[in-house]
Amino acid sequence: MPRFKMMQWRKWSSLLLLGICCHTAQAQVTGGRFAMEYLRMPNSPHVSALGGMSVANPGQDISFALQNPSMMRPGLHNQLGLNYNAYYAGVGVANLQYGYHVPDVNTSFALGVQYLNYGSFTQTDAIGNEFGDFQARDYAITLAASRQYKEKWRYGAALKFAHSSLYDKNAAGILADVGITYNDTASLLTIGAVAKNIGFMVNKYNPANSSEPLPFDLQIGISKRFQHIPLRLMATVHHLYEWDVRYNNPEDVQNTNLFGSSDSTTSEKSYFVDKLFRHFVFAAEITVAKRLTVTAAYNHLRRGELALKERTATAGFSFGLGLNLNKFQVHYARSFYHLAGPYNEIGINMQLNKLFNTGKWGERVHWSDSYQDWQ
Protein backbone atom coordinates (compact mmCIF):
# COMPACT_ATOMS: atom_id res chain seq x y z
CA MET A 1 0.00 0.00 0.00
CA PRO A 2 1.52 3.38 -0.92
CA ARG A 3 2.38 5.57 1.97
CA PHE A 4 0.93 8.98 2.53
CA LYS A 5 1.32 11.45 5.33
CA MET A 6 -1.44 11.76 7.91
CA MET A 7 -0.72 14.63 10.29
CA GLN A 8 -1.84 15.24 13.83
CA TRP A 9 -4.96 17.35 13.50
CA ARG A 10 -4.01 19.82 16.19
CA LYS A 11 -0.67 20.67 14.60
CA TRP A 12 -1.94 20.93 11.06
CA SER A 13 -4.83 23.14 12.18
CA SER A 14 -2.26 25.50 13.65
CA LEU A 15 -0.48 25.67 10.30
CA LEU A 16 -3.76 26.46 8.57
CA LEU A 17 -4.57 29.20 11.08
CA LEU A 18 -1.06 30.60 10.70
CA GLY A 19 -1.57 30.93 6.96
CA ILE A 20 -5.00 32.52 7.38
CA CYS A 21 -3.75 35.04 9.90
CA CYS A 22 -0.86 36.13 7.72
CA HIS A 23 -2.29 36.28 4.22
CA THR A 24 -4.56 38.80 2.59
CA ALA A 25 -8.18 38.42 1.58
CA GLN A 26 -6.99 37.96 -1.99
CA ALA A 27 -5.09 34.92 -0.82
CA GLN A 28 -8.36 33.48 0.48
CA VAL A 29 -9.80 33.76 -3.03
CA THR A 30 -6.74 32.04 -4.51
CA GLY A 31 -5.69 29.99 -1.51
CA GLY A 32 -2.22 28.48 -1.59
CA ARG A 33 -0.99 30.80 -4.29
CA PHE A 34 1.88 32.27 -2.25
CA ALA A 35 4.90 30.65 -0.69
CA MET A 36 6.71 32.01 2.39
CA GLU A 37 3.53 33.53 3.84
CA TYR A 38 5.21 33.72 7.25
CA LEU A 39 7.11 36.76 5.96
CA ARG A 40 3.89 38.74 6.51
CA MET A 41 3.95 38.08 10.25
CA PRO A 42 4.79 40.96 12.62
CA ASN A 43 8.36 40.72 13.83
CA SER A 44 7.90 42.02 17.38
CA PRO A 45 5.24 42.59 20.05
CA HIS A 46 5.42 46.33 19.39
CA VAL A 47 4.54 45.80 15.72
CA SER A 48 1.77 43.37 16.69
CA ALA A 49 0.27 45.95 19.04
CA LEU A 50 0.23 48.41 16.12
CA GLY A 51 -1.98 46.09 14.07
CA GLY A 52 0.65 43.83 12.49
CA MET A 53 2.47 46.38 10.32
CA SER A 54 4.12 49.75 10.89
CA VAL A 55 6.16 51.48 8.18
CA ALA A 56 6.14 55.06 9.46
CA ASN A 57 6.61 54.95 13.23
CA PRO A 58 9.70 56.99 14.20
CA GLY A 59 9.84 55.42 17.66
CA GLN A 60 13.19 54.21 18.95
CA ASP A 61 12.54 50.52 18.36
CA ILE A 62 14.84 48.41 16.19
CA SER A 63 11.95 46.21 15.03
CA PHE A 64 10.62 49.06 12.86
CA ALA A 65 13.78 48.85 10.75
CA LEU A 66 12.64 45.41 9.58
CA GLN A 67 9.20 46.79 8.68
CA ASN A 68 10.71 49.52 6.51
CA PRO A 69 14.49 49.46 5.92
CA SER A 70 14.64 53.25 5.60
CA MET A 71 13.59 53.48 9.27
CA MET A 72 17.04 52.19 10.24
CA ARG A 73 19.10 55.18 11.41
CA PRO A 74 22.03 56.14 13.68
CA GLY A 75 19.71 56.55 16.69
CA LEU A 76 19.15 52.77 16.67
CA HIS A 77 22.88 52.06 16.87
CA ASN A 78 23.73 48.93 18.86
CA GLN A 79 20.15 48.09 19.81
CA LEU A 80 19.26 44.40 20.02
CA GLY A 81 15.66 43.17 20.01
CA LEU A 82 14.66 39.63 21.06
CA ASN A 83 11.37 37.83 21.43
CA TYR A 84 10.19 34.24 21.54
CA ASN A 85 6.50 33.44 21.85
CA ALA A 86 4.14 30.49 21.64
CA TYR A 87 1.75 30.93 18.74
CA TYR A 88 -1.50 29.00 18.41
CA ALA A 89 -1.24 25.24 19.13
CA GLY A 90 2.26 25.67 20.52
CA VAL A 91 3.96 26.87 17.33
CA GLY A 92 7.17 28.64 18.39
CA VAL A 93 7.89 32.07 16.90
CA ALA A 94 11.25 33.80 17.46
CA ASN A 95 12.61 37.09 16.16
CA LEU A 96 15.95 38.85 16.47
CA GLN A 97 16.80 42.36 15.25
CA TYR A 98 20.07 44.23 15.60
CA GLY A 99 21.16 47.65 14.38
CA TYR A 100 24.59 49.20 13.92
CA HIS A 101 25.68 52.53 12.45
CA VAL A 102 29.01 52.78 10.62
CA PRO A 103 30.06 56.44 10.49
CA ASP A 104 33.00 55.74 8.15
CA VAL A 105 30.53 55.01 5.33
CA ASN A 106 27.69 57.08 6.80
CA THR A 107 25.36 54.08 6.61
CA SER A 108 23.16 52.33 9.17
CA PHE A 109 22.77 48.56 9.00
CA ALA A 110 20.22 46.16 10.47
CA LEU A 111 20.17 42.39 10.82
CA GLY A 112 16.97 40.42 11.28
CA VAL A 113 16.32 36.73 11.92
CA GLN A 114 12.83 35.23 11.89
CA TYR A 115 12.26 31.61 12.94
CA LEU A 116 9.12 29.48 13.23
CA ASN A 117 9.10 25.97 14.67
CA TYR A 118 5.84 24.12 13.99
CA GLY A 119 6.83 21.17 16.16
CA SER A 120 6.93 17.43 15.58
CA PHE A 121 4.49 15.44 13.45
CA THR A 122 3.86 11.72 13.32
CA GLN A 123 4.05 10.04 9.93
CA THR A 124 1.63 7.15 9.46
CA ASP A 125 0.09 5.19 6.64
CA ALA A 126 -3.64 4.83 5.86
CA ILE A 127 -4.27 2.29 8.61
CA GLY A 128 -2.31 4.08 11.32
CA ASN A 129 1.09 2.36 11.22
CA GLU A 130 3.69 4.83 12.45
CA PHE A 131 6.94 5.46 10.61
CA GLY A 132 8.57 7.94 12.96
CA ASP A 133 8.39 11.68 13.43
CA PHE A 134 9.40 14.67 11.37
CA GLN A 135 9.52 18.41 11.95
CA ALA A 136 8.51 21.52 10.05
CA ARG A 137 10.36 24.84 10.25
CA ASP A 138 10.61 28.19 8.48
CA TYR A 139 13.24 30.88 8.82
CA ALA A 140 14.36 34.09 7.15
CA ILE A 141 17.55 36.16 7.44
CA THR A 142 17.47 39.84 6.53
CA LEU A 143 20.27 42.36 6.04
CA ALA A 144 19.18 45.99 5.64
CA ALA A 145 21.04 49.26 4.99
CA SER A 146 19.84 52.86 5.13
CA ARG A 147 21.26 56.32 4.44
CA GLN A 148 20.25 59.92 4.92
CA TYR A 149 19.17 62.07 1.96
CA LYS A 150 19.19 65.82 2.54
CA GLU A 151 17.59 66.92 5.80
CA LYS A 152 14.30 65.04 6.16
CA TRP A 153 14.61 61.96 3.98
CA ARG A 154 16.02 58.47 4.41
CA TYR A 155 16.15 55.62 1.92
CA GLY A 156 16.95 51.99 2.50
CA ALA A 157 16.86 48.48 1.15
CA ALA A 158 16.87 44.99 2.65
CA LEU A 159 17.96 41.66 1.21
CA LYS A 160 16.31 38.51 2.53
CA PHE A 161 16.98 34.80 2.34
CA ALA A 162 13.84 32.82 3.22
CA HIS A 163 13.74 29.06 3.75
CA SER A 164 10.91 26.63 4.38
CA SER A 165 11.16 22.97 5.40
CA LEU A 166 8.03 20.77 5.43
CA TYR A 167 8.70 17.05 5.87
CA ASP A 168 11.06 16.14 2.99
CA LYS A 169 10.15 19.22 0.95
CA ASN A 170 12.36 22.29 1.09
CA ALA A 171 12.02 25.67 -0.58
CA ALA A 172 14.08 28.84 -0.58
CA GLY A 173 13.72 32.34 -1.95
CA ILE A 174 15.70 35.54 -2.38
CA LEU A 175 13.69 38.67 -1.68
CA ALA A 176 14.18 42.40 -1.19
CA ASP A 177 12.42 45.32 0.49
CA VAL A 178 12.87 48.90 -0.71
CA GLY A 179 11.66 51.85 1.36
CA ILE A 180 11.77 55.61 1.86
CA THR A 181 10.92 57.77 4.86
CA TYR A 182 10.12 61.44 5.25
CA ASN A 183 10.44 62.71 8.82
CA ASP A 184 9.74 66.30 9.85
CA THR A 185 10.74 66.73 13.47
CA ALA A 186 9.32 70.26 13.58
CA SER A 187 5.78 69.22 12.70
CA LEU A 188 6.15 65.74 14.28
CA LEU A 189 5.03 64.14 11.02
CA THR A 190 6.46 60.95 9.50
CA ILE A 191 5.54 59.34 6.18
CA GLY A 192 6.95 56.02 5.02
CA ALA A 193 6.54 53.84 1.95
CA VAL A 194 7.89 50.36 1.29
CA ALA A 195 7.69 47.66 -1.36
CA LYS A 196 8.03 44.31 0.41
CA ASN A 197 9.04 40.83 -0.63
CA ILE A 198 10.18 41.50 -4.19
CA GLY A 199 11.93 38.35 -5.28
CA PHE A 200 11.98 34.85 -6.69
CA MET A 201 12.28 31.23 -5.63
CA VAL A 202 15.72 29.63 -5.89
CA ASN A 203 14.54 26.24 -4.68
CA LYS A 204 10.96 25.03 -5.19
CA TYR A 205 8.93 22.64 -3.05
CA ASN A 206 8.36 20.58 -6.19
CA PRO A 207 11.03 20.97 -8.90
CA ALA A 208 8.55 19.71 -11.50
CA ASN A 209 6.22 22.67 -10.94
CA SER A 210 6.67 26.31 -11.83
CA SER A 211 8.00 28.67 -9.17
CA GLU A 212 5.58 29.67 -6.44
CA PRO A 213 4.86 33.41 -6.24
CA LEU A 214 5.99 35.28 -3.13
CA PRO A 215 3.87 37.53 -0.84
CA PHE A 216 4.62 40.93 -2.38
CA ASP A 217 3.06 43.99 -0.77
CA LEU A 218 3.14 47.75 -1.27
CA GLN A 219 2.52 49.84 1.84
CA ILE A 220 2.36 53.52 2.77
CA GLY A 221 2.10 54.78 6.33
CA ILE A 222 1.67 58.11 8.08
CA SER A 223 2.37 58.99 11.69
CA LYS A 224 1.47 62.22 13.48
CA ARG A 225 2.34 63.17 17.05
CA PHE A 226 0.68 66.10 18.75
CA GLN A 227 2.71 68.96 20.13
CA HIS A 228 1.06 69.29 23.53
CA ILE A 229 -0.52 65.85 23.93
CA PRO A 230 1.58 62.68 24.40
CA LEU A 231 -0.39 60.96 21.64
CA ARG A 232 0.65 59.57 18.28
CA LEU A 233 -1.88 58.57 15.62
CA MET A 234 -0.91 56.24 12.76
CA ALA A 235 -2.45 54.78 9.64
CA THR A 236 -0.99 52.21 7.26
CA VAL A 237 -2.38 51.45 3.82
CA HIS A 238 -1.43 48.05 2.41
CA HIS A 239 -1.99 46.04 -0.78
CA LEU A 240 -1.93 49.22 -2.84
CA TYR A 241 -1.31 47.25 -6.02
CA GLU A 242 -4.79 45.70 -5.96
CA TRP A 243 -8.13 47.31 -5.14
CA ASP A 244 -10.41 44.38 -4.32
CA VAL A 245 -8.95 42.25 -1.53
CA ARG A 246 -12.33 41.31 -0.13
CA TYR A 247 -13.28 37.66 0.14
CA ASN A 248 -16.64 37.12 -1.53
CA ASN A 249 -18.13 34.59 0.86
CA PRO A 250 -20.89 32.51 -0.79
CA GLU A 251 -22.50 32.13 2.65
CA ASP A 252 -23.35 35.85 2.59
CA VAL A 253 -25.72 35.33 -0.36
CA GLN A 254 -29.21 34.76 0.99
CA ASN A 255 -31.84 32.47 -0.58
CA THR A 256 -34.89 34.68 -0.50
CA ASN A 257 -37.26 33.75 -3.30
CA LEU A 258 -39.91 31.07 -3.41
CA PHE A 259 -37.79 28.54 -5.31
CA GLY A 260 -34.70 28.87 -3.08
CA SER A 261 -32.39 30.46 -5.65
CA SER A 262 -29.93 33.21 -4.73
CA ASP A 263 -31.03 36.79 -4.46
CA SER A 264 -28.91 38.56 -7.09
CA THR A 265 -29.28 41.91 -5.38
CA THR A 266 -27.30 40.56 -2.42
CA SER A 267 -24.48 39.08 -4.51
CA GLU A 268 -24.14 42.18 -6.65
CA LYS A 269 -23.54 44.64 -3.81
CA SER A 270 -20.47 46.77 -4.38
CA TYR A 271 -19.20 46.69 -0.75
CA PHE A 272 -17.21 49.84 -1.53
CA VAL A 273 -16.64 50.92 2.08
CA ASP A 274 -15.63 47.42 3.17
CA LYS A 275 -13.23 47.07 0.24
CA LEU A 276 -11.72 50.47 1.01
CA PHE A 277 -11.10 49.91 4.71
CA ARG A 278 -9.65 46.43 4.23
CA HIS A 279 -6.57 48.29 3.01
CA PHE A 280 -6.19 50.22 6.30
CA VAL A 281 -4.65 49.61 9.69
CA PHE A 282 -5.29 52.33 12.28
CA ALA A 283 -3.25 52.70 15.46
CA ALA A 284 -2.75 55.06 18.39
CA GLU A 285 -0.01 55.24 20.99
CA ILE A 286 -0.14 57.37 24.12
CA THR A 287 2.42 57.96 26.85
CA VAL A 288 0.59 57.68 30.15
CA ALA A 289 3.68 58.03 32.33
CA LYS A 290 7.24 59.10 31.75
CA ARG A 291 8.31 55.62 30.64
CA LEU A 292 5.04 53.78 29.96
CA THR A 293 3.18 53.73 26.65
CA VAL A 294 -0.18 52.21 25.79
CA THR A 295 -0.96 51.11 22.23
CA ALA A 296 -4.19 50.16 20.46
CA ALA A 297 -4.85 49.30 16.82
CA TYR A 298 -7.52 48.05 14.45
CA ASN A 299 -6.88 45.90 11.36
CA HIS A 300 -10.04 45.76 9.25
CA LEU A 301 -8.74 43.11 6.87
CA ARG A 302 -7.99 40.76 9.74
CA ARG A 303 -11.45 41.32 11.21
CA GLY A 304 -13.12 40.77 7.85
CA GLU A 305 -11.23 37.51 7.28
CA LEU A 306 -11.36 35.92 10.72
CA ALA A 307 -14.38 37.26 12.63
CA LEU A 308 -17.41 34.99 12.83
CA LYS A 309 -20.52 36.50 11.31
CA GLU A 310 -22.57 35.57 14.38
CA ARG A 311 -19.98 36.77 16.93
CA THR A 312 -17.42 39.25 15.65
CA ALA A 313 -16.17 39.98 19.20
CA THR A 314 -12.81 41.83 19.19
CA ALA A 315 -11.30 40.19 16.09
CA GLY A 316 -9.04 42.68 14.33
CA PHE A 317 -8.13 44.66 17.44
CA SER A 318 -4.77 44.61 19.19
CA PHE A 319 -3.39 46.26 22.31
CA GLY A 320 0.01 46.71 23.85
CA LEU A 321 2.13 48.10 26.66
CA GLY A 322 5.68 49.42 26.46
CA LEU A 323 8.09 50.09 29.30
CA ASN A 324 11.01 52.28 28.20
CA LEU A 325 13.98 52.21 30.56
CA ASN A 326 17.47 53.58 30.12
CA LYS A 327 19.05 50.33 28.96
CA PHE A 328 16.00 48.22 28.15
CA GLN A 329 12.61 48.33 26.47
CA VAL A 330 9.97 45.74 27.33
CA HIS A 331 6.96 45.35 25.02
CA TYR A 332 3.81 43.31 25.46
CA ALA A 333 1.07 42.77 22.87
CA ARG A 334 -2.31 41.09 22.89
CA SER A 335 -3.74 40.53 19.41
CA PHE A 336 -7.26 39.27 18.71
CA TYR A 337 -7.27 37.21 15.54
CA HIS A 338 -10.32 35.10 16.21
CA LEU A 339 -12.95 34.27 18.79
CA ALA A 340 -10.88 31.19 19.66
CA GLY A 341 -8.52 33.34 21.70
CA PRO A 342 -5.92 36.13 21.60
CA TYR A 343 -2.23 35.86 20.80
CA ASN A 344 0.00 37.17 23.61
CA GLU A 345 3.58 38.29 22.97
CA ILE A 346 6.39 39.74 25.02
CA GLY A 347 9.79 40.98 23.87
CA ILE A 348 12.79 42.95 25.03
CA ASN A 349 15.11 45.47 23.39
CA MET A 350 18.57 46.05 24.85
CA GLN A 351 20.95 48.95 24.33
CA LEU A 352 24.19 46.97 24.13
CA ASN A 353 26.57 49.94 24.22
CA LYS A 354 25.09 50.86 27.63
CA LEU A 355 25.31 47.30 28.94
CA PHE A 356 28.80 46.23 27.84
CA ASN A 357 32.06 48.17 27.77
CA THR A 358 34.40 46.78 25.12
CA GLY A 359 37.35 49.04 25.87
CA LYS A 360 39.77 50.19 23.19
CA TRP A 361 38.48 47.71 20.65
CA GLY A 362 35.02 49.18 21.07
CA GLU A 363 36.37 52.67 20.48
CA ARG A 364 37.85 51.61 17.15
CA VAL A 365 34.56 50.15 15.91
CA HIS A 366 32.43 52.94 17.47
CA TRP A 367 30.73 50.45 19.81
CA SER A 368 29.98 52.99 22.54
CA ASP A 369 29.07 55.89 20.28
CA SER A 370 25.71 57.59 20.66
CA TYR A 371 23.94 59.36 17.84
CA GLN A 372 21.07 61.74 17.47
CA ASP A 373 17.93 59.77 16.67
CA TRP A 374 16.43 62.08 14.04
CA GLN A 375 17.98 65.24 12.63
Beta strands, then each sheet from edge to edge (+ up, - down):
strand 1: 79-86
strand 2: 92-102
strand 3: 107-124
strand 4: 130-149
strand 5: 153-166
strand 6: 169-184
strand 7: 189-203
strand 8: 217-225
strand 9: 231-237
strand 10: 280-287
strand 11: 292-299
strand 12: 317-324
strand 13: 328-338
strand 14: 341-351
sheet 1: 1+ 2- 3+ 4- 5+ 6- 7+ 8- 9+ 10- 11+ 12- 13+ 14- 1+
end
